[in-house]
Amino acid sequence: MRRTTWWLATLAAVLLGVAAPAAAEVGVTADRILIGTSQSFSGPLVFPGTEEIAGIEAYLEYVNQSGGIHGRKIEWKWYDDGYKPQDAVANMKRLVEQDQVFCILINQGTSPVMAVVPYLEQKKVPLMFPFQGSSRLHGKKYVFTSFTYYDTQTQIVTRWLVEKKGFKRIGIIYQDDAYGKFFLNTLKKELKAKGLKIAAAESVKRGATDVAPQVAKIAQAGLDACLLALVPGPGAQVLKEAAKIGLKKTKLISSGPLTDEKFLILSGGVGEGVWGLSLWPDPVRDDSPAMQEYRKILKKYRPGHEPNRYNLYGYFYTKLFCEGLKRAGKDLTREKLIQALESIQNWENGIIPPVSFGPGDHQAQDQGFMVEVQGGRFVPISGWLGIRDGKLVESPL
């Protein structure tokens, strides 16, 4: 009797072991993948945040209506952090611990992003393509970065101004936080390497609306050029003040994240002749097949949103994220997503230069091109610019 009971128990254990499915990855079921983000739906970055989400959702809905990825639809949860680091951290904990998302896709702002990375690394939750440019995230296993790092952007602009334009008196107006100081500190190093010094440096508190004192000091410094390491609101105020006092000899230059026509619209159309570093083709005028597809998908799934560089960002990096999901295969895990993305080499996309990743190198883009405001639009005045072997190099757009 005891032997029969033992055999029955053993047989039941074996059958149960065979029947029991393997433990699924967090946020992944047979028919869905749950992702999340923390964004600025309020505060000084409400426009970029809202538009990035429009681009993300447009592409996700396109994917879902096309059958999903390996039979799974993508679902998402968004929470507002108002560009506040402490709120971003609280949102991450809610998404990871309560909502149990698979990964985080495209959250926003250097300070909020830097605040959440330690927590996400501890939990081994992938952070996909945050809208920020801190090089301090380079080489982190669970983080894939997006556009050209702020220090590289500053290197490109500074070397272009000094080497191509012969400028010597260069200054900066920067946001007084981690975002702005990346530009400030790199500008100091770059100018020192050229035997020059920053001719003027003025800071602006986050969310400030009065920038008249800073612009007045820049005007007194007699600069050849002044970098604007700001967000759209204060950046537009600088253009207004510069126009008001007739500051024409100093060339104002927008940083990559600032180089969008919304910045010009907020200024009331006084940005003619402004230079900038652009990371993206013109979202309205570029007629390449990839950009036509972007506008078509945006119009169909988010018809209330006009094409701009922020929803183009959301669209593009969601498309790149989905490319990683496809390559990861049906047996999706966080580790397999990372491995799949690291396998991408020279991914032709028609929007930015070909994308390549690898272990220890999770940066999607490291180039930009100079533009000038002509007729209310940013028009290219250089090819793609990048730093290779310590030198500024240029290639065709």
Secondary structure, DSSP 4 states (H G I P E B T S, - for coil): -HHHHHHHHHHHHHHHHHHSPPPPPTTB-SSEEEEEEEE-SSSTTHHHHHHHHHHHHHHHHHHHHTT-BTTBEEEEEEEE-TT-HHHHHHHHHIIIIII--SEEE--B-HHHHHHHHHHHHHHT--EE--B---GGGTT-TTEEB-SPPHHHHHHHHHHIIIIIT----EEEEEESSHHHHHHHHHHHHHHHHTT---SEEEEE-TT----HHHHHHHHHTT-SEEEEE--HHHHHHHHHHHHHTT--SSEEEE-GGG-SHHHHHHTTS--TT-EEEESS--TTT--SHHHHHHHHHHHHH-TT----HHHHHHHHHHHHHHHHHHHH-SS--HHHHHHHHHT--SB--SSSSPB--BTTB-BS---BEEEEEETTEEEE-S-EEEEETTEEEEE--
